[in-house]
Amino acid sequence: MVPNKKNKYPILYSFRRCPYAIRSRMALVKSQQSCVLREVILRDKPKSMTDLSPKGTVPVLLLESGEVLDESLDVMYWALEKNDPENWLRSQKAKRSEDLINKNDGDFKFHLDRYKYSSRFKVINKKEHRDECLKFIKEINDELKAKEYIYDKDVSFLDIAIMPFVRQFRIADTEWFDSQPYENVKIWLKNLIESKLFNAIMVKYPLWKEDDEIVIFP
Ligand SMILES: N[C@@H](CCC(=O)N[C@@H](CS)C(=O)NCC(=O)O)C(=O)O
């Protein structure tokens, strides 16, 4: 472990549109944890990032202690365990939340990639993948029948862990998504996308280069 002596803040390697980085940034901002932000592009990752985490995915958070967190859910837990003003972590006491996040990060993400990036994945029938994604959307829609958010009436960890991926699913074909009969999901997503928090974490930052002035986020 290389202690991060340069700054009094953790260093976050992030990519604005990445759903994993989005959920981490939302938790960091909610917990009022400032970071030094290094905005990267995935086709040209900085060596300092891959030296810290050779698997080369974002987000990567280098803590003041030198510990490296390179899983977005770990970043969320780390931030919220320090400060969780709206008790987002309450959803994580339920096994159901873990199951839903596993489905999101597993099957849903798998089919989402093949639907959204069908040429990259050489997919012949992208609709099949869209249909597979819909199974998860239906499940979320059912969860939202009796409450505004997936766990209860307020935003929790569970919503934030899932929302960036459902947003991506919508963006793949906005008109089609908006015409689907999943009203609960549509309202839930709209509320989260229009939230102050989401807009605060989607602010654009210039690409980071070695020797740049530090950028404090948020
Ligand atoms: N399990 C990781 C996955 C992160 C991930 O796959 N991020 C994508 C961007 S959305 C990435 O960095 N991919 C590497 C690449 O495209 O080169 C996490 O939760 O942090």
PDBQT file of the ligand as one rigid body, heavy atoms in Angstrom, charges set to zero:
ROOT
HETATM    1  N1  LIG A 301     -17.380  -4.252 -10.616  1.00  0.00    +0.000 N 
HETATM    2  C1  LIG A 301     -16.848  -2.975 -10.976  1.00  0.00    +0.000 C 
HETATM    3  C2  LIG A 301     -17.168  -2.714 -12.436  1.00  0.00    +0.000 C 
HETATM    4  C3  LIG A 301     -16.708  -1.353 -12.932  1.00  0.00    +0.000 C 
HETATM    5  C4  LIG A 301     -16.717  -1.275 -14.461  1.00  0.00    +0.000 C 
HETATM    6  O1  LIG A 301     -16.823  -2.279 -15.160  1.00  0.00    +0.000 OA
HETATM    7  N2  LIG A 301     -16.591  -0.038 -14.993  1.00  0.00    +0.000 N 
HETATM    8  C5  LIG A 301     -16.472   0.083 -16.430  1.00  0.00    +0.000 C 
HETATM    9  C6  LIG A 301     -16.975   1.411 -16.929  1.00  0.00    +0.000 C 
HETATM   10  S1  LIG A 301     -18.714   1.613 -16.822  1.00  0.00    +0.000 SA
HETATM   11  C7  LIG A 301     -15.005   0.066 -16.806  1.00  0.00    +0.000 C 
HETATM   12  O2  LIG A 301     -14.204   0.725 -16.171  1.00  0.00    +0.000 OA
HETATM   13  N3  LIG A 301     -14.640  -0.690 -17.837  1.00  0.00    +0.000 N 
HETATM   14  C8  LIG A 301     -13.281  -0.769 -18.277  1.00  0.00    +0.000 C 
HETATM   15  C9  LIG A 301     -13.117  -0.503 -19.718  1.00  0.00    +0.000 C 
HETATM   16  O3  LIG A 301     -14.107  -0.286 -20.425  1.00  0.00    +0.000 OA
HETATM   17  O4  LIG A 301     -11.959  -0.471 -20.164  1.00  0.00    +0.000 OA
HETATM   18  C10 LIG A 301     -17.409  -1.909 -10.047  1.00  0.00    +0.000 C 
HETATM   19  O5  LIG A 301     -18.516  -2.111  -9.526  1.00  0.00    +0.000 OA
HETATM   20  O6  LIG A 301     -16.744  -0.912  -9.781  1.00  0.00    +0.000 OA
ENDROOT
TORSDOF 0
